Amino acid sequence: MFALVDCNNFYVSCERAFQGKLRSVPVVVLSNNDGCIISRSQEAKALGIRMGEPYFKVKPLLEQHGVRVFSSNYALYGDMSRRVMYYLSSVVPDIELYSIDEAFLDLRGMERYCGNLVDYAANIKQEVYRRTHIPTCIGIGPTKTLAKLANRITKKNPELGAFFASIPQKNASGPWSRLPWKMCGALGSSMLLKCTRPASRPRPRWPGAPSRGCVST
């Protein structure tokens, strides 16, 4: 089993970790030279502010809604990332750093020591926040792809704490039924699944998938 731990709105969360008064106000972080928006709080997202939006274009909107704006501080973000990853590496046998704010955890065999993996992941989530004040989402699955999908579900349903994704069955209900099928290969922008020709062998299907086979390109 694998788990994907993803820090929520990471750059914004790093700024909030040291300024508690920012917790309930909209916040954005800008790129180098304050060119465009590269991180948004949930409150900022609710205002319709998009990722990558040029700062000069949305500055009037930000001022209108009292959005707090920060220039990027990569030294801070790198330090906070190391703190999160250091803790994660102490609670699992192996860890794969996926990006500055994401990591895959190897949970194979961990059931013998920690019992229910979903409960264990929820405890990891709580401990990361206690130590760093960085909120996270955690998805668990028998493959890294399914762990990524499960992570997507926890982002949309934070009350879950953590979510385990088995291979979805036909006509499955629950969170799977609301998940866009095109997320199945979203381990990176270069790993897109195109349904353009029949697959060479049968593959598992999930709710909402088209009838034609999915071929990785």
Backbone as CSV, one residue per row, in Angstrom:
resi,resn,N_x,N_y,N_z,CA_x,CA_y,CA_z,C_x,C_y,C_z
1,MET,0.837,-1.199,0.000,0.000,0.000,0.000,0.877,1.256,0.000
2,PHE,0.332,2.293,-0.598,1.033,3.572,-0.654,0.099,4.689,-0.182
3,ALA,0.691,5.734,0.340,-0.068,6.925,0.707,0.576,8.131,0.046
4,LEU,-0.245,9.045,-0.428,0.251,10.320,-0.933,-0.150,11.410,0.051
5,VAL,0.835,12.081,0.601,0.600,13.208,1.506,0.833,14.491,0.725
6,ASP,-0.163,15.342,0.701,-0.109,16.586,-0.066,-0.434,17.743,0.868
7,CYS,0.481,18.710,0.949,0.254,19.888,1.794,-0.709,20.835,1.084
8,ASN,-1.715,21.285,1.786,-2.757,22.123,1.183,-2.282,23.560,0.994
9,ASN,-2.466,24.078,-0.222,-2.148,25.489,-0.489,-0.800,25.845,0.152
10,PHE,0.230,25.093,-0.191,1.443,25.032,0.619,2.071,26.388,0.907
11,TYR,2.306,27.212,-0.105,2.982,28.487,0.150,2.146,29.378,1.068
12,VAL,0.836,29.396,0.834,-0.047,30.163,1.720,-0.005,29.593,3.135
13,SER,-0.028,28.262,3.245,-0.007,27.630,4.574,1.276,27.945,5.322
14,CYS,2.398,28.061,4.594,3.662,28.430,5.240,3.587,29.841,5.813
15,GLU,3.003,30.760,5.075,2.850,32.132,5.577,1.934,32.158,6.801
16,ARG,0.866,31.371,6.743,-0.089,31.341,7.848,0.492,30.683,9.098
17,ALA,1.445,29.783,8.919,2.010,29.060,10.056,2.645,30.008,11.070
18,PHE,3.117,31.161,10.601,3.781,32.113,11.487,2.958,33.379,11.718
19,GLN,1.768,33.432,11.124,0.887,34.583,11.318,-0.542,34.084,11.497
20,GLY,-0.885,33.782,12.720,-2.195,33.219,13.013,-3.355,34.080,12.561
21,LYS,-3.156,35.397,12.485,-4.237,36.301,12.093,-4.649,36.108,10.634
22,LEU,-3.851,35.366,9.875,-4.168,35.138,8.463,-5.085,33.946,8.254
23,ARG,-5.379,33.202,9.314,-6.095,31.935,9.163,-7.474,32.084,8.524
24,SER,-8.148,33.174,8.734,-9.528,33.302,8.262,-9.703,34.373,7.193
25,VAL,-8.590,34.845,6.631,-8.684,35.882,5.605,-8.121,35.335,4.296
26,PRO,-8.574,35.856,3.151,-8.029,35.399,1.864,-6.568,35.810,1.704
27,VAL,-5.761,34.883,1.219,-4.320,35.111,1.070,-3.866,34.554,-0.277
28,VAL,-2.961,35.276,-0.938,-2.317,34.758,-2.143,-0.820,34.996,-2.030
29,VAL,-0.061,34.147,-2.727,1.394,34.298,-2.820,1.746,34.485,-4.283
30,LEU,2.689,35.412,-4.540,3.074,35.751,-5.910,4.384,35.075,-6.304
31,SER,4.601,34.960,-7.590,5.812,34.349,-8.127,6.985,35.320,-8.036
32,ASN,8.123,34.917,-8.594,9.287,35.794,-8.630,8.937,37.137,-9.264
33,ASN,9.457,38.187,-8.669,9.195,39.550,-9.152,7.718,39.903,-9.122
34,ASP,6.947,39.184,-8.301,5.514,39.467,-8.131,4.766,39.443,-9.458
35,GLY,5.122,38.483,-10.304,4.519,38.437,-11.630,3.107,37.888,-11.651
36,CYS,2.888,36.719,-11.014,1.568,36.104,-11.073,1.299,35.329,-9.784
37,ILE,0.075,34.886,-9.642,-0.342,34.185,-8.429,0.023,32.711,-8.536
38,ILE,0.723,32.203,-7.508,1.159,30.805,-7.530,0.620,29.997,-6.350
39,SER,-0.066,30.636,-5.425,-0.696,29.904,-4.321,-1.855,30.733,-3.795
40,ARG,-2.969,30.032,-3.487,-4.176,30.729,-3.038,-4.782,29.996,-1.851
41,SER,-5.282,30.744,-0.909,-6.042,30.135,0.172,-7.423,29.769,-0.350
42,GLN,-8.152,28.953,0.421,-9.504,28.586,-0.003,-10.384,29.823,-0.127
43,GLU,-10.189,30.789,0.745,-10.985,32.017,0.696,-10.715,32.789,-0.597
44,ALA,-9.448,32.787,-1.034,-9.099,33.468,-2.278,-9.674,32.720,-3.477
45,LYS,-9.648,31.405,-3.423,-10.229,30.615,-4.507,-11.719,30.893,-4.644
46,ALA,-12.386,31.067,-3.499,-13.826,31.326,-3.512,-14.159,32.663,-4.180
47,LEU,-13.195,33.560,-4.247,-13.406,34.851,-4.908,-13.237,34.752,-6.412
48,GLY,-12.866,33.571,-6.893,-12.680,33.390,-8.328,-11.288,33.714,-8.818
49,ILE,-10.336,33.852,-7.906,-8.955,34.142,-8.287,-8.306,32.860,-8.790
50,ARG,-7.772,32.900,-9.990,-7.236,31.700,-10.626,-5.726,31.590,-10.462
51,MET,-5.247,30.346,-10.472,-3.816,30.097,-10.418,-3.150,30.646,-11.679
52,GLY,-2.020,31.306,-11.514,-1.284,31.848,-12.645,-1.786,33.180,-13.152
53,GLU,-2.778,33.728,-12.497,-3.334,35.026,-12.916,-2.278,36.117,-12.737
54,PRO,-2.034,36.936,-13.761,-1.078,38.045,-13.608,-1.530,38.986,-12.488
55,TYR,-0.588,39.359,-11.656,-0.922,40.181,-10.489,-1.542,41.511,-10.894
56,PHE,-1.006,42.144,-11.937,-1.512,43.464,-12.299,-2.978,43.413,-12.733
57,LYS,-3.405,42.265,-13.268,-4.783,42.151,-13.739,-5.775,42.006,-12.594
58,VAL,-5.374,41.326,-11.526,-6.310,41.058,-10.428,-6.069,41.954,-9.218
59,LYS,-5.108,42.842,-9.298,-4.808,43.702,-8.149,-6.032,44.476,-7.668
60,PRO,-6.833,45.070,-8.557,-8.035,45.775,-8.071,-8.994,44.847,-7.317
61,LEU,-9.167,43.611,-7.815,-10.046,42.657,-7.143,-9.487,42.279,-5.779
62,LEU,-8.192,42.083,-5.691,-7.563,41.736,-4.412,-7.754,42.860,-3.390
63,GLU,-7.559,44.074,-3.842,-7.723,45.222,-2.939,-9.176,45.382,-2.518
64,GLN,-10.090,45.120,-3.440,-11.521,45.256,-3.149,-11.959,44.320,-2.030
65,HIS,-11.404,43.096,-2.012,-11.820,42.087,-1.039,-10.840,41.934,0.130
66,GLY,-9.876,42.820,0.220,-8.954,42.782,1.347,-8.078,41.537,1.368
67,VAL,-7.705,41.055,0.199,-6.858,39.868,0.118,-5.431,40.242,0.510
68,ARG,-4.828,39.456,1.397,-3.441,39.676,1.791,-2.530,39.076,0.733
69,VAL,-1.566,39.857,0.292,-0.681,39.462,-0.808,0.751,39.359,-0.295
70,PHE,1.412,38.235,-0.616,2.788,38.023,-0.179,3.677,37.727,-1.376
71,SER,4.866,38.313,-1.363,5.890,37.910,-2.314,6.412,36.542,-1.889
72,SER,6.838,35.736,-2.853,7.295,34.384,-2.533,8.566,34.424,-1.686
73,ASN,8.637,33.473,-0.753,9.774,33.351,0.163,10.228,31.895,0.124
74,TYR,11.046,31.564,-0.871,11.377,30.165,-1.100,12.270,29.574,-0.011
75,ALA,13.016,30.422,0.685,13.807,29.915,1.807,12.878,29.384,2.900
76,LEU,11.816,30.117,3.175,10.827,29.672,4.158,10.134,28.402,3.694
77,TYR,9.711,28.363,2.437,8.961,27.211,1.944,9.836,25.953,1.925
78,GLY,11.106,26.119,1.579,12.015,24.979,1.599,12.229,24.450,3.009
79,ASP,12.348,25.356,3.964,12.539,24.938,5.361,11.307,24.218,5.886
80,MET,10.113,24.743,5.585,8.887,24.097,6.054,8.703,22.739,5.387
81,SER,9.078,22.641,4.123,9.000,21.362,3.428,9.898,20.334,4.107
82,ARG,11.112,20.733,4.447,12.037,19.805,5.120,11.481,19.356,6.463
83,ARG,10.816,20.228,7.178,10.233,19.855,8.468,9.137,18.797,8.285
84,VAL,8.288,19.020,7.293,7.211,18.061,7.029,7.792,16.720,6.603
85,MET,8.720,16.744,5.645,9.275,15.502,5.116,10.102,14.759,6.155
86,TYR,10.771,15.485,7.024,11.556,14.835,8.083,10.643,14.028,8.996
87,TYR,9.518,14.610,9.363,8.585,13.858,10.210,8.015,12.658,9.463
88,LEU,7.597,12.858,8.220,7.013,11.752,7.459,8.006,10.598,7.331
89,SER,9.272,10.919,7.131,10.275,9.866,6.971,10.516,9.092,8.260
90,SER,10.059,9.652,9.380,10.275,8.982,10.661,9.163,8.001,11.021
91,VAL,8.074,7.992,10.233,6.924,7.155,10.603,6.631,6.054,9.594
92,VAL,7.426,5.976,8.523,7.233,4.915,7.516,8.600,4.369,7.108
93,PRO,8.639,3.156,6.549,9.923,2.568,6.153,10.605,3.315,5.013
94,ASP,9.811,3.854,4.084,10.409,4.501,2.920,9.514,5.644,2.469
95,ILE,10.129,6.666,1.899,9.395,7.846,1.438,9.987,8.295,0.111
96,GLU,9.120,8.717,-0.796,9.546,9.244,-2.093,9.058,10.676,-2.215
97,LEU,9.993,11.622,-2.251,9.615,13.026,-2.383,9.128,13.268,-3.802
98,TYR,7.893,13.700,-3.921,7.268,13.895,-5.229,7.392,15.344,-5.686
99,SER,7.320,16.273,-4.751,7.503,17.697,-5.024,7.780,18.371,-3.689
100,ILE,7.873,19.681,-3.690,8.164,20.391,-2.454,7.072,20.191,-1.405
101,ASP,5.860,19.877,-1.850,4.746,19.749,-0.900,4.029,18.406,-0.995
102,GLU,4.625,17.415,-1.663,3.989,16.106,-1.797,5.019,14.998,-1.593
103,ALA,4.555,13.887,-1.030,5.433,12.732,-0.857,4.609,11.458,-0.848
104,PHE,5.145,10.421,-1.456,4.551,9.094,-1.374,5.168,8.352,-0.188
105,LEU,4.311,7.732,0.616,4.769,6.931,1.741,4.570,5.460,1.416
106,ASP,5.565,4.650,1.703,5.466,3.203,1.498,4.861,2.585,2.754
107,LEU,3.630,2.094,2.647,2.922,1.523,3.798,2.873,-0.001,3.761
108,ARG,3.626,-0.608,2.863,3.572,-2.066,2.743,4.036,-2.732,4.042
109,GLY,3.168,-3.578,4.570,3.469,-4.284,5.807,3.191,-3.507,7.077
110,MET,2.770,-2.245,6.949,2.562,-1.409,8.128,1.345,-1.824,8.937
111,GLU,0.402,-2.583,8.315,-0.788,-3.013,9.064,-0.413,-3.820,10.299
112,ARG,0.698,-4.544,10.228,1.111,-5.367,11.367,1.485,-4.530,12.582
113,TYR,1.893,-3.283,12.332,2.386,-2.445,13.422,1.401,-1.343,13.824
114,CYS,0.601,-0.884,12.855,-0.266,0.263,13.158,-1.744,-0.042,13.000
115,GLY,-2.093,-1.263,12.575,-3.500,-1.612,12.433,-4.116,-0.977,11.204
116,ASN,-5.251,-0.331,11.382,-5.994,0.275,10.277,-5.184,1.413,9.644
117,LEU,-4.944,1.306,8.340,-4.100,2.292,7.670,-4.768,3.658,7.555
118,VAL,-6.084,3.677,7.404,-6.783,4.964,7.309,-6.663,5.723,8.624
119,ASP,-6.835,5.023,9.733,-6.669,5.674,11.041,-5.231,6.139,11.234
120,TYR,-4.292,5.314,10.791,-2.875,5.676,10.924,-2.576,6.934,10.118
121,ALA,-3.096,7.007,8.896,-2.877,8.177,8.056,-3.525,9.422,8.658
122,ALA,-4.711,9.250,9.244,-5.377,10.389,9.890,-4.541,10.905,11.063
123,ASN,-3.903,10.002,11.778,-3.027,10.416,12.882,-1.795,11.154,12.359
124,ILE,-1.257,10.694,11.232,-0.119,11.384,10.617,-0.524,12.801,10.233
125,LYS,-1.686,12.929,9.647,-2.202,14.251,9.254,-2.275,15.189,10.465
126,GLN,-2.812,14.693,11.570,-2.928,15.502,12.777,-1.563,15.877,13.338
127,GLU,-0.626,14.935,13.300,0.699,15.196,13.867,1.495,16.173,13.005
128,VAL,1.348,16.087,11.685,2.009,17.061,10.816,1.519,18.470,11.145
129,TYR,0.205,18.592,11.337,-0.334,19.918,11.660,0.134,20.392,13.037
130,ARG,0.179,19.488,14.001,0.621,19.870,15.348,2.062,20.362,15.336
131,ARG,2.909,19.716,14.537,4.318,20.055,14.516,4.638,21.269,13.650
132,THR,3.902,21.463,12.573,4.271,22.492,11.601,3.178,23.508,11.297
133,HIS,1.943,23.228,11.695,0.780,24.050,11.342,0.515,24.048,9.832
134,ILE,0.944,22.994,9.160,0.674,22.836,7.738,-0.445,21.811,7.570
135,PRO,-1.594,22.191,7.002,-2.674,21.224,6.765,-2.338,20.333,5.571
136,THR,-2.786,19.092,5.628,-2.484,18.141,4.555,-3.723,17.342,4.177
137,CYS,-3.643,16.698,3.018,-4.603,15.689,2.598,-3.830,14.399,2.364
138,ILE,-4.430,13.264,2.724,-3.747,11.983,2.555,-4.668,10.993,1.865
139,GLY,-4.161,10.391,0.799,-4.880,9.341,0.101,-4.068,8.058,0.132
140,ILE,-4.752,6.928,0.242,-4.092,5.626,0.340,-4.616,4.722,-0.767
141,GLY,-3.723,3.926,-1.349,-4.148,2.990,-2.377,-3.113,1.907,-2.594
142,PRO,-3.500,0.816,-3.255,-2.556,-0.268,-3.538,-1.513,0.102,-4.586
143,THR,-1.726,1.200,-5.311,-0.734,1.727,-6.253,-0.606,3.227,-6.016
144,LYS,0.456,3.799,-6.550,0.645,5.241,-6.392,-0.425,6.027,-7.147
145,THR,-0.875,5.494,-8.269,-1.941,6.159,-9.017,-3.215,6.236,-8.190
146,LEU,-3.587,5.118,-7.560,-4.802,5.119,-6.736,-4.625,5.955,-5.482
147,ALA,-3.412,6.008,-4.945,-3.162,6.888,-3.806,-3.357,8.344,-4.211
148,LYS,-2.935,8.681,-5.429,-3.135,10.033,-5.947,-4.618,10.330,-6.108
149,LEU,-5.369,9.379,-6.617,-6.808,9.546,-6.764,-7.475,9.716,-5.398
150,ALA,-7.064,8.893,-4.446,-7.643,8.994,-3.106,-7.335,10.349,-2.492
151,ASN,-6.152,10.866,-2.763,-5.790,12.188,-2.261,-6.702,13.250,-2.841
152,ARG,-7.022,13.087,-4.113,-7.947,14.023,-4.777,-9.305,14.022,-4.062
153,ILE,-9.741,12.834,-3.654,-11.027,12.720,-2.974,-10.989,13.434,-1.628
154,THR,-9.885,13.301,-0.878,-9.819,13.970,0.422,-9.781,15.487,0.276
155,LYS,-9.238,15.976,-0.845,-9.253,17.423,-1.067,-10.680,17.936,-1.208
156,LYS,-11.529,17.129,-1.856,-12.915,17.518,-2.057,-13.783,17.184,-0.848
157,ASN,-13.304,16.275,-0.001,-14.067,15.844,1.180,-13.153,15.848,2.398
158,PRO,-12.724,17.023,2.883,-11.734,17.088,3.974,-12.203,16.438,5.269
159,GLU,-13.519,16.262,5.411,-14.015,15.630,6.634,-13.598,14.167,6.733
160,LEU,-13.142,13.581,5.634,-12.711,12.182,5.662,-11.421,12.002,6.456
161,GLY,-10.573,13.031,6.481,-9.294,12.905,7.166,-8.283,12.179,6.310
162,ALA,-8.611,10.957,5.913,-7.811,10.178,4.974,-8.771,9.265,4.242
163,PHE,-8.347,8.805,3.063,-9.248,7.971,2.271,-8.468,6.851,1.622
164,PHE,-9.038,5.635,1.682,-8.425,4.476,1.047,-9.127,4.182,-0.273
165,ALA,-8.355,4.017,-1.335,-8.923,3.766,-2.658,-8.536,2.376,-3.128
166,SER,-9.501,1.479,-3.200,-9.280,0.202,-3.853,-9.620,0.368,-5.328
167,ILE,-9.350,-0.641,-6.145,-9.691,-0.534,-7.561,-11.204,-0.435,-7.683
168,PRO,-11.738,0.634,-8.264,-13.186,0.840,-8.303,-13.889,-0.196,-9.172
169,GLN,-15.046,-0.599,-8.717,-15.833,-1.564,-9.456,-16.886,-0.850,-10.305
170,LYS,-17.416,-1.571,-11.279,-18.450,-0.995,-12.138,-19.659,-0.598,-11.307
171,ASN,-20.213,0.572,-11.603,-21.387,1.113,-10.912,-21.114,1.377,-9.436
172,ALA,-19.835,1.610,-9.079,-19.516,1.917,-7.684,-20.147,3.242,-7.286
173,SER,-20.451,3.365,-5.997,-21.043,4.590,-5.478,-20.050,5.260,-4.539
174,GLY,-20.477,6.354,-3.921,-19.616,7.047,-2.986,-18.702,8.033,-3.695
175,PRO,-17.561,8.391,-3.070,-16.675,9.404,-3.651,-16.210,9.078,-5.059
176,TRP,-16.030,7.784,-5.381,-15.589,7.421,-6.725,-16.552,7.941,-7.788
177,SER,-17.839,7.880,-7.495,-18.829,8.233,-8.505,-18.806,9.717,-8.849
178,ARG,-18.177,10.538,-7.994,-18.120,11.978,-8.247,-16.756,12.424,-8.764
179,LEU,-15.861,11.473,-8.996,-14.507,11.807,-9.398,-14.380,11.811,-10.911
180,PRO,-13.856,12.882,-11.519,-13.679,12.890,-12.976,-12.764,11.751,-13.395
181,TRP,-13.202,10.939,-14.364,-12.417,9.776,-14.754,-11.057,10.158,-15.307
182,LYS,-10.932,11.362,-15.869,-9.660,11.745,-16.480,-8.547,11.917,-15.453
183,MET,-8.890,11.920,-14.128,-7.870,12.016,-13.100,-7.096,10.720,-12.938
184,CYS,-7.499,9.654,-13.623,-6.901,8.346,-13.379,-5.403,8.321,-13.618
185,GLY,-4.896,9.161,-14.495,-3.474,9.127,-14.777,-2.745,10.367,-14.320
186,ALA,-3.315,11.095,-13.384,-2.777,12.409,-13.054,-1.608,12.350,-12.090
187,LEU,-0.597,11.560,-12.408,0.629,11.569,-11.628,1.589,12.646,-12.122
188,GLY,1.223,13.318,-13.181,2.041,14.377,-13.723,1.464,14.817,-15.054
189,SER,1.833,16.011,-15.476,1.241,16.557,-16.686,1.614,15.750,-17.924
190,SER,2.716,15.010,-17.862,3.136,14.232,-19.026,2.516,12.853,-19.069
191,MET,1.791,12.475,-18.005,1.187,11.146,-17.946,-0.313,11.246,-18.158
192,LEU,-0.716,11.605,-19.346,-2.130,11.741,-19.670,-2.635,10.473,-20.331
193,LEU,-3.874,10.128,-20.039,-4.490,8.966,-20.663,-5.409,9.442,-21.779
194,LYS,-5.204,8.920,-22.967,-6.020,9.299,-24.117,-6.860,8.103,-24.569
195,CYS,-8.130,8.317,-24.685,-9.033,7.249,-25.113,-9.279,7.397,-26.615
196,THR,-8.301,7.012,-27.378,-8.381,7.215,-28.822,-8.425,5.920,-29.607
197,ARG,-8.075,4.802,-28.975,-8.089,3.529,-29.677,-8.266,2.419,-28.647
198,PRO,-8.716,1.231,-29.073,-8.938,0.148,-28.122,-7.657,-0.220,-27.393
199,ALA,-7.788,-0.557,-26.128,-6.628,-0.981,-25.349,-6.182,-2.365,-25.790
200,SER,-4.909,-2.655,-25.602,-4.377,-3.951,-26.003,-4.817,-5.059,-25.063
201,ARG,-5.206,-4.708,-23.842,-5.697,-5.701,-22.900,-6.712,-5.028,-21.983
202,PRO,-7.618,-5.805,-21.374,-8.641,-5.206,-20.510,-8.018,-4.438,-19.358
203,ARG,-8.645,-3.324,-18.991,-8.192,-2.521,-17.855,-9.376,-2.251,-16.936
204,PRO,-9.107,-2.046,-15.631,-10.210,-1.726,-14.716,-10.918,-0.455,-15.144
205,ARG,-12.231,-0.434,-15.005,-13.012,0.747,-15.339,-13.583,1.355,-14.073
206,TRP,-13.971,2.572,-14.139,-14.504,3.299,-13.001,-15.695,4.114,-13.471
207,PRO,-16.514,4.616,-12.560,-17.708,5.360,-12.963,-17.361,6.556,-13.830
208,GLY,-18.089,6.704,-14.924,-17.895,7.861,-15.797,-16.886,7.648,-16.903
209,ALA,-16.187,6.472,-16.905,-15.195,6.242,-17.957,-15.881,5.956,-19.269
210,PRO,-15.301,6.415,-20.392,-15.883,6.123,-21.701,-15.730,4.651,-22.022
211,SER,-16.499,4.175,-23.015,-16.504,2.764,-23.325,-15.231,2.320,-24.017
212,ARG,-14.528,3.247,-24.704,-13.307,2.858,-25.383,-12.165,2.699,-24.392
213,GLY,-11.158,1.930,-24.759,-10.065,1.630,-23.853,-9.173,2.840,-23.625
214,CYS,-8.475,2.848,-22.526,-7.553,3.932,-22.190,-6.137,3.467,-22.465
215,VAL,-5.433,4.233,-23.244,-4.069,3.870,-23.609,-3.133,4.945,-23.116
216,SER,-2.132,4.556,-22.354,-1.167,5.514,-21.811,-0.202,5.942,-22.890
217,THR,0.015,7.246,-22.990,0.959,7.770,-23.967,1.944,8.692,-23.289
